[in-house]
Each structure stands twice: as C-alpha cells, then as structure tokens.
Amino acid sequence: MATLATYISFPGTAADAFAFYHEVFGGTLDLMRYSDFPPMEGIPFTPDPNAVAHAVLTLESGTIAGGDNAPGEKAPLKDTAYSLLIDADSVAEAEALIENLSRVVVKSPCHLN
C-alpha cells in the first residue's frame, strides 16, 4: 500500500526544524546532509555540504519529511500555509504537544474534544 508524508522545503533551516519536531514528537529521525553523499555528477547545482539533503521523522502514526532548498530556490515559509494536523490520543497529550509547539508560532486554534 502506498503511504503519504508531508514534505517541507526549508530555506536552510531544515536541521533546526527537524531537531525541534523530534524533540516535540519523539520518533526516529534520519537526517542526511549533502556531505554524507559521494560526489554527485550531473546535478544542476552545487550543494552546501552542510545543507540537509533529506530528513525523515518517522512516528508511529505518520511521517514528516523535508530538506533544505537547492541554492537559488526560495521557500516562502512566511505568510504561507504549512500545517501539521495532529490527532492526539487524549486531551492531556494534545495540551502537552500544543505547549511544546507553542515555542514557535501556532496560528490555528486547537479544538479539544
């Protein structure tokens, strides 16, 4: 069966973003920088060796993936709707996640049932 994951392109901040998501949600974080790969011939850009080529945070209930943009590409994270839909098992778990996530901007109201 096919699976679906959210993929977010970051403007050079993928490592920090995924460290934050890992701290909040737990799970298993796999992060590969361009320096982790052998030299790549034929790609249309020269990557920053410290940039994140690909990151995956695997949780029991889903996956978040992403990486840093290629040089020259823009990631309009500001004023753009990027959302994480979180289905917690309890109100207490939801409140704890909201508290941890509130260290960054949370614009959407939370509905606790």
Backbone as CSV, one residue per row, in Angstrom:
resi,resn,N_x,N_y,N_z,CA_x,CA_y,CA_z,C_x,C_y,C_z
1,MET,0.840,-1.172,0.000,0.000,0.000,0.000,0.890,1.243,0.000
2,ALA,0.480,2.239,-0.744,1.211,3.500,-0.790,1.050,4.249,0.524
3,THR,2.042,5.043,0.858,1.953,5.897,2.039,2.143,7.343,1.603
4,LEU,1.709,8.248,2.429,1.789,9.667,2.133,2.462,10.368,3.299
5,ALA,3.396,11.262,2.993,4.088,12.015,4.037,4.108,13.484,3.663
6,THR,4.059,14.331,4.651,4.237,15.763,4.444,5.707,16.011,4.145
7,TYR,6.007,16.800,3.090,7.385,17.149,2.747,7.481,18.661,2.725
8,ILE,8.387,19.202,3.515,8.539,20.650,3.622,9.952,21.029,3.186
9,SER,10.054,22.014,2.293,11.350,22.549,1.875,11.664,23.776,2.725
10,PHE,12.844,23.787,3.317,13.239,24.860,4.223,14.333,25.728,3.604
11,PRO,14.371,27.004,3.981,15.396,27.918,3.463,16.695,27.844,4.267
12,GLY,17.258,26.637,4.385,18.500,26.474,5.136,18.305,26.185,6.608
13,THR,17.076,25.932,7.038,16.790,25.709,8.460,16.241,24.311,8.750
14,ALA,16.392,23.392,7.818,15.814,22.057,7.981,16.367,21.328,9.204
15,ALA,17.665,21.416,9.445,18.252,20.703,10.591,17.633,21.176,11.898
16,ASP,17.500,22.484,12.065,16.892,23.024,13.287,15.422,22.637,13.385
17,ALA,14.708,22.716,12.280,13.283,22.381,12.290,13.066,20.919,12.663
18,PHE,13.841,20.027,12.066,13.659,18.607,12.365,14.128,18.256,13.772
19,ALA,15.138,18.923,14.283,15.542,18.708,15.679,14.402,19.109,16.611
20,PHE,13.731,20.216,16.286,12.596,20.672,17.085,11.441,19.678,17.005
21,TYR,11.078,19.254,15.794,9.989,18.280,15.644,10.317,16.989,16.390
22,HIS,11.568,16.553,16.322,11.980,15.334,17.013,11.863,15.495,18.523
23,GLU,12.242,16.659,19.022,12.130,16.935,20.456,10.667,16.909,20.904
24,VAL,9.785,17.483,20.109,8.371,17.566,20.478,7.657,16.226,20.327
25,PHE,7.855,15.559,19.179,7.069,14.366,18.858,7.768,13.051,19.155
26,GLY,9.085,13.077,19.366,9.809,11.820,19.536,9.982,11.145,18.188
27,GLY,9.952,9.833,18.175,10.090,9.092,16.928,11.544,8.881,16.555
28,THR,11.743,8.495,15.312,13.075,8.226,14.787,13.403,9.255,13.720
29,LEU,14.502,9.968,13.906,14.916,10.992,12.952,16.103,10.491,12.142
30,ASP,15.939,10.475,10.835,17.029,10.176,9.907,17.287,11.442,9.113
31,LEU,18.499,11.965,9.203,18.844,13.218,8.550,20.132,13.015,7.756
32,MET,20.089,13.343,6.479,21.257,13.203,5.618,21.641,14.570,5.064
33,ARG,22.887,14.918,5.244,23.410,16.159,4.670,24.075,15.818,3.333
34,TYR,24.242,16.838,2.506,24.894,16.601,1.221,26.296,16.039,1.412
35,SER,26.945,16.384,2.516,28.292,15.863,2.780,28.287,14.359,3.058
36,ASP,27.120,13.777,3.329,27.015,12.341,3.574,27.040,11.523,2.285
37,PHE,26.888,12.190,1.139,26.839,11.510,-0.149,28.195,11.580,-0.838
38,PRO,28.496,10.598,-1.686,29.696,10.737,-2.511,29.481,11.875,-3.510
39,PRO,30.548,12.373,-4.125,30.377,13.456,-5.108,29.322,13.082,-6.153
40,MET,28.455,14.037,-6.452,27.358,13.789,-7.388,27.605,14.558,-8.678
41,GLU,27.763,13.826,-9.747,27.956,14.463,-11.044,26.610,14.654,-11.722
42,GLY,26.490,15.758,-12.432,25.297,15.968,-13.239,24.142,16.645,-12.537
43,ILE,24.268,16.961,-11.244,23.165,17.686,-10.614,23.287,19.159,-10.996
44,PRO,22.163,19.853,-11.122,22.187,21.216,-11.666,22.560,22.310,-10.666
45,PHE,23.129,21.967,-9.534,23.534,22.973,-8.553,24.683,22.422,-7.729
46,THR,25.384,23.310,-7.062,26.455,22.907,-6.149,25.911,23.027,-4.734
47,PRO,25.655,21.894,-4.086,25.042,21.956,-2.760,26.017,22.397,-1.678
48,ASP,25.473,23.075,-0.688,26.218,23.367,0.534,26.401,22.025,1.242
49,PRO,27.622,21.611,1.550,27.812,20.300,2.169,27.092,20.144,3.504
50,ASN,26.829,21.249,4.204,26.136,21.173,5.492,24.623,21.221,5.362
51,ALA,24.110,21.500,4.172,22.661,21.573,3.975,22.048,20.180,4.094
52,VAL,20.796,20.141,4.526,20.081,18.875,4.663,19.540,18.469,3.292
53,ALA,20.022,17.337,2.801,19.536,16.815,1.524,18.173,16.164,1.710
54,HIS,18.007,15.464,2.822,16.743,14.763,3.068,16.666,14.418,4.556
55,ALA,15.518,14.662,5.138,15.272,14.288,6.534,13.912,13.620,6.621
56,VAL,13.821,12.631,7.484,12.555,11.937,7.718,12.407,11.726,9.214
57,LEU,11.284,12.185,9.748,10.925,11.903,11.136,9.792,10.895,11.085
58,THR,10.077,9.676,11.531,9.100,8.596,11.489,8.480,8.433,12.868
59,LEU,7.164,8.539,12.901,6.395,8.370,14.128,5.536,7.127,13.990
60,GLU,4.959,6.657,15.075,4.050,5.519,14.977,2.870,5.833,14.069
61,SER,2.456,7.086,14.077,1.233,7.447,13.369,1.450,8.244,12.089
62,GLY,2.691,8.438,11.663,2.896,9.206,10.443,4.341,9.573,10.223
63,THR,4.554,10.369,9.202,5.899,10.751,8.792,5.918,12.212,8.385
64,ILE,6.984,12.908,8.770,7.252,14.256,8.280,8.599,14.166,7.570
65,ALA,8.663,14.668,6.348,9.903,14.638,5.584,10.219,16.039,5.080
66,GLY,11.474,16.260,4.717,11.837,17.564,4.187,13.320,17.688,3.973
67,GLY,13.732,18.902,3.652,15.138,19.191,3.431,15.318,20.660,3.127
68,ASP,16.567,21.058,2.967,16.865,22.435,2.594,16.697,22.604,1.089
69,ASN,16.277,23.786,0.684,16.147,24.093,-0.736,17.497,24.035,-1.423
70,ALA,17.456,23.769,-2.712,18.660,23.881,-3.530,19.027,25.357,-3.625
71,PRO,20.304,25.677,-3.791,20.692,27.086,-3.912,19.891,27.789,-5.010
72,GLY,19.432,28.983,-4.698,18.663,29.763,-5.663,17.173,29.543,-5.591
73,GLU,16.731,28.464,-4.970,15.299,28.231,-4.810,14.830,28.954,-3.563
74,LYS,13.596,29.395,-3.596,13.038,30.096,-2.446,11.967,29.229,-1.803
75,ALA,11.933,29.255,-0.493,10.886,28.558,0.253,10.070,29.619,0.956
76,PRO,8.914,29.951,0.427,8.123,31.027,1.027,7.412,30.570,2.296
77,LEU,8.202,30.254,3.333,7.590,29.789,4.577,6.802,30.896,5.264
78,LYS,7.217,32.135,5.077,6.495,33.239,5.695,5.223,33.510,4.905
79,ASP,4.138,33.707,5.615,2.842,34.012,5.015,2.348,32.911,4.084
80,THR,2.772,31.701,4.309,2.319,30.565,3.523,1.738,29.546,4.492
81,ALA,0.725,28.883,4.066,0.057,27.924,4.946,0.759,26.571,4.918
82,TYR,1.559,26.318,5.930,2.116,25.000,6.178,1.483,24.545,7.477
83,SER,0.892,23.388,7.467,0.174,22.942,8.653,0.538,21.514,8.996
84,LEU,0.457,21.208,10.265,0.548,19.841,10.745,-0.779,19.529,11.411
85,LEU,-1.440,18.499,10.961,-2.691,18.064,11.571,-2.336,16.945,12.542
86,ILE,-2.594,17.180,13.810,-2.198,16.242,14.852,-3.445,15.667,15.502
87,ASP,-3.515,14.352,15.544,-4.632,13.666,16.188,-4.076,12.976,17.430
88,ALA,-4.238,13.608,18.579,-3.709,13.070,19.834,-4.677,12.043,20.418
89,ASP,-4.146,11.156,21.254,-4.970,10.124,21.878,-5.776,10.632,23.063
90,SER,-5.376,11.778,23.619,-6.092,12.309,24.775,-5.955,13.826,24.799
91,VAL,-6.810,14.455,25.587,-6.724,15.905,25.759,-5.385,16.268,26.399
92,ALA,-4.940,15.477,27.368,-3.665,15.756,28.040,-2.500,15.699,27.051
93,GLU,-2.510,14.702,26.171,-1.449,14.603,25.168,-1.502,15.797,24.220
94,ALA,-2.696,16.188,23.794,-2.858,17.341,22.899,-2.352,18.615,23.568
95,GLU,-2.705,18.806,24.828,-2.261,20.003,25.544,-0.742,20.034,25.683
96,ALA,-0.124,18.878,25.948,1.332,18.817,26.064,1.995,19.143,24.722
97,LEU,1.453,18.617,23.640,2.007,18.912,22.315,1.860,20.389,21.982
98,ILE,0.700,20.955,22.269,0.476,22.380,21.998,1.448,23.229,22.810
99,GLU,1.651,22.863,24.061,2.590,23.598,24.912,3.996,23.563,24.314
100,ASN,4.437,22.385,23.890,5.770,22.270,23.294,5.862,22.996,21.962
101,LEU,4.832,22.889,21.145,4.841,23.548,19.835,4.715,25.057,19.949
102,SER,4.173,25.554,21.045,3.945,26.993,21.181,5.242,27.785,21.326
103,ARG,6.364,27.089,21.404,7.650,27.797,21.410,7.905,28.442,20.055
104,VAL,7.162,28.007,19.052,7.154,28.664,17.740,5.729,29.123,17.498
105,VAL,5.485,29.775,16.394,4.165,30.355,16.139,3.130,29.269,15.868
106,VAL,2.013,29.325,16.585,0.858,28.473,16.333,-0.300,29.402,16.036
107,LYS,-0.740,29.435,14.768,-1.764,30.390,14.370,-3.166,29.818,14.408
108,SER,-3.297,28.527,14.261,-4.621,27.926,14.172,-5.118,27.558,15.560
109,PRO,-6.391,27.763,15.811,-6.911,27.359,17.113,-6.896,25.845,17.249
110,CYS,-6.839,25.403,18.470,-6.866,23.976,18.752,-8.253,23.599,19.228
111,HIS,-8.754,22.506,18.718,-10.069,22.021,19.125,-9.878,20.738,19.921
112,LEU,-10.148,20.792,21.199,-10.013,19.630,22.068,-11.393,19.074,22.351
113,ASN,-11.586,17.812,22.034,-12.885,17.159,22.289,-12.735,16.089,23.336
